């Protein structure tokens, strides 16, 4: 069995066929996940997910499974007293092998690959025919100019996926920028309809300096029902009511595969890399954290 294929994908059940028809109705999906009081619903979900009740959690997980292929077989913890504990679950040791080839960088998360390509004239794509200015996403024209001609990769985490994200290589986290915003859904349906969606949503910009001195940016973008993220380099919870500094300097060395933080539900990571890091993936491909994502065209010696 392909390790990234759901064991239920071969023979859809009647429930799954009903669910898929509902979710694939674009107008209904967009209405139910966007034309709602997004921020109020997200704040409510933040409160509800932390209610500690094993019985309520079991009921909530049953409902969740009606709409997703939630698989907890590789979770370190098998019983949860809150939805938050399930959303932010750790995995059993060895569940995500980390590629050791020094010529590659690994995927920082479980994900479905979205739009990817080269940064051209300061512009990238969120979906076909839907460009957005990189400077607006990053909150900095200088940061955008630094990656002109480089590559961008969009990694979408569904609500059922493992929600923690990790270092793609040995590196040091040097800066974090927090940009508050909205909580639009980030699924493909919304990405085809809402212009500059990633630039509208709450997000953080993590600057990493790789061990070979290459720069790399990871941009966790929050979404409806998420809108909070934990970054270990800051040891604070970033959320819609955050009133701390916009830009924070730090010095946090990390090893390849080391945890950087987590979302409190599912969302998206946008990676920005220099031109000599070549993507090894294609849009629509499913990844697990630790699989090869990028290849160095030149492997520099470690200083």
N, C-alpha and C positions, 0 to 999 in steps of 0.2 A: 504493500500500500504506500502511495506517495505520502511522505510525512506531513505535508501541508494540506492534504485533502481531508475534508470532514468524513468520518466513517458513515454518515447518513446520506452523503451526496449521491450515491449510486441509485437508490430507489426512493424517491420522494414519497412521503406519506400523504394521505388526504389532508391532514392538518397543515403540512408544509406547503402543499400545492395551494391551499386556500390562503395561507399567509403570504406566499410569494405573489399571488395575484393581487392581493391588497397592497403590498409594498411596491409592486411594479406599476401600479396605477399612479402615474406621475402627478396628476393634478391633486388626487386625494393625499398622496404622500407629502407633497409640498404644503398642502393646506394644514394637515395635522401636525407637521413638524416645524412649520415656520410661521403660519398665520395664526399664532397664539401669543399670549403675553410671555415672550421668551425669557426675559430676565426674571420675572416673577416666578415662572415655572421652574427655572433653573435654581433659584434660591430655595424654593420649596423642596426641590429634589435634594439639594444639599442638606437640608434639615432632615427630611424623611429618611435618607439613606443612612443617617447616623443613629436612628432610633434602634435601640438594642432590644430585640425581641426575636428569639429563634423561631417562634411560630409565624410571626409576621414576615420574617425573612424567607422562610420556606414557601409561604404563599406568594411572595413577591418574585422569588426565583421561578416558581411554576408559571406565573404570568409572563415573565421575561422569556422563558423558553418557548412560549407560544409564538414569539415573533423573531427569535434568533436561534442559531445552532450553538447555544452555550454549552461548552464542554469543560468540565472542571476536573477531568481525570488526572491532569498533571499538576493540580494545585497542591501546594504544601499542606494547606489546611483543608479539610473536607467538610467541616461543619462551621457555619457562619452565624454570628449573632446579630449581624446587621448587613444591609446591602453594601455599605461602604467597605466592610471587610472583604466582601466578594469582589467588588469593583477593583480594589487595590491589592488583590491577592498576590502572594509570592508563589513561585513554582518549586517543585521538588528539585533537588540538586541534579544536574545533568539533563534536565528537560530541554534545554536549548544549548546544544554544543556550539562552541565558538570557533569559527574557522581560524586556523593558526597561520595561514600563509601570509608572510609579511608584505607581499605585493598587493594584498586586498584590504579594504575596509569592510566591516560587516554591517548588516542592517541593525540599527539601534532598537528596533521593535518588531513585534509581529505586525504585519500590515498587508494591505493591498496597494500595489504601486499605482499611483495616479499619473498626472501629467509630469513629464520630464523633458529636458532639452537643454539648450544653451541660453544663457542670458544674452539678449541682443537689444542694444539701444536702451538698456535699463529696464527691459520688459520681460516678463515670464508669463506662462499660461496657467490658469487654474483648470481649464477645460478647453476643448477645441473651440476657437473663435471667441474666447473669453480671456483676454490679456489683462494684466494688472501691473502697475509700476512697482518694481522691486524696492525702491526707496520708500514708498508708502508702507509696504509690508514691514520693513526693517526699522522704520522711523529714523532713517539716516541716509542722505544722499551719498556721503562718503563711503559707507559700508556697501551700498549698492554698486558704486563705481569700482570698488576693490574686486568685485566678482564679475565684472563685465567680461564676456567671453567664456566664463566658466559654466558649470552645469548646475541645474536645479533638479531636485527630485522631490516628489510629493508622496508621502507614505500615509495612507488612511487606516486608522485603527477603528474597526467596527465595535459596537457596544459589547459584543460577546468575547472579544479578544482579550488577551493578556495586556494590561494597560501600563505596564512599567516600561521605561525607555532607558537605554544604556549607551555607553561610549562606543563609537564605531572603531576606535583604535586607541592606543596609548596617547594621552594628550593632557593638556592642562586647560581647565575652564578659567578664563581670564576676566570675562565681563558678562553681566546679565542686564538686559534692558526689558522692563515690563511695560506693556502697552495695553491699557484697559480698552474695552470695547463691547460690542454686542455679542449675541449668542446664537447666530444663525446655525442651522444644521449644516454640516459639511459633507453630506452625501452627494453622489454624482448628480442627482436630480437638482439639488439646490445650486451646485456649482455651475450648471448649465443655465441657471435663471437669474442668479444674483451677481451683479457685476462687482468685482473687487471684493469678493466675500471674505477672503483671508485677511484683507486689509481692514475690514470692518470689525472682525471678531477680536475678543481678548486674546493676547498672545504674549510670549516672551521670546527674546532673542538671546541665545547662548553662543558666545564666541569661544571657540576652542582653538588652541595652538597645538597641532599634532607634534609628535616627537621628532619628526623630520622638518619641523618649522613651517609646514604648510598651514594656512588658516582654514577654518571650517566653521560654518554657522549652522546651528540647529534651531529651528523656530517651532516650538510647540504651540499649536493654534487650538484654543478651546472651542466649545460648541454648546448648543442647547443641552441642558442637563449636566454639563461638565463645569465649565467656568471656574475651575480651581485646579491648581497643579502644585505639586510639591517638588522643589528642586533641592537636592541635598547640599549643593554648594552654598546655598543661602540659609538653609534650615528654617525657612518660613513658608507658610501656605499663601501662595499668590491667588487672589480671588477678586471678584468684582468690587468689593469694598476696600481693597488694598489702597492705602494712602501713604505707602512708603516711598522711597526714592525711585525715580524712573530708571536711572542707570546706577549699577552697583559694580564696583571693582572687586575681584576676588582672585584667589590663587588656589585652585583645587585640582591637584594632579589626579588623574584617573587612569585605570588600566583598561585595555580592550575588554569589552563585555561588562565592565563595572556599571552598576546602576547609577543613573543620573537623577532620576525622579520618576514621578508618575502622574497620570491624569486621574481624575476621580470618576471617569466614565470612559467613553471612547472618543477619539478625535483625530488630529492630523499632525504630522511632523513635516516641515519643509526643510530640506537640506540644501545649502549652498556650498559649492566646492570649487577649487581652482580648475583651469582647463585641462591639466595633466592627470586629473582623476576621472577615469572613464566609467560610466555606468555599465553594469553587467546585467541589468534587469530591463524588462519591458512593461509598458502600461498594462494593467490587469493582472499581473503576476502576483501570486500570493507568496509572502515571505514569512519566515520565522526569525526572531531575533537571533543574531549570530551567523546567519548565512551570508555569503559574499554579496556585496552590494556595489562596490566600486573597485577598480583596479588602477594601481599606480602605473603610469607609462614609464616612469623612471623611479627605481627604488633607491632612495638616498640612504647613505650610511647613518646609523644612529650616533649622535655626538656623545 
